[in-house]
Amino acid sequence: MTTAVPYQLVDEPGNGILHLFRVPTEEATLRAIITDLFTDYWRQIGFGVIVQGAAWEIAAPHPPTSITMYDGYLTVDFGRWHFHLCIGQHTASGPELGRIRRCARAELYRRVTPAGAPISRGFRMFNAIDEQMMTVLLPNPFLTDSQQIRAVPDFSRLAAWDHLRATYLGLPPDPLDRTATGFQHD
């Protein structure tokens, strides 16, 4: 008897081989994920937009001072600066722009070596015209918080990944996540 694989295997140009785990895009789910990430794991994550030719890897200076909703937009505020993500029904710009701006696809992903060993993990969101809204780079067992390569992997850094999988996908920790022996970057 075989068990269904809970992810889609994709060879994505520029990103390599990914295991994609689709996440529901309801406002409540996305708000909970973003709140979890930025309140519980803010010290260990990087975030921004990663597209061909540009990668904004931002580190939060501290936990958000507030996370609020207004007209479909979630605002994560750090005091001096903030960002907005359209995750709910946005009406001020009309129905067509509201549809386009809203998150239409969200996924957890893990990048794997050609042999299938996971080497990095993240969460990303896309709008209705498949533009990337945000990527969150999750804590990596092969890197320190300051992105230095570790001599020895620290698999306790998979806590955020394991939490997101369990909470939002109903999946237990995967032994595959602890099989890689070092960091690789394309």
Secondary structure, DSSP 4 states (H G I P E B T S, - for coil): --PPPSSEEEEETTTEEEEEEEE---HHHHHHHHHHHHHHSTTT-EEE-EETTEE--B--SSS-SEEEEETTEEEEE-SS-EEEEE-S---TT-HHHHHHHSEEEEEEEEEE-TTS-EEEEEEEEEETT--EEEEEE---TTB-TT-PBPSS--GGGGHHHHHHIIIII-----GGGG---S----
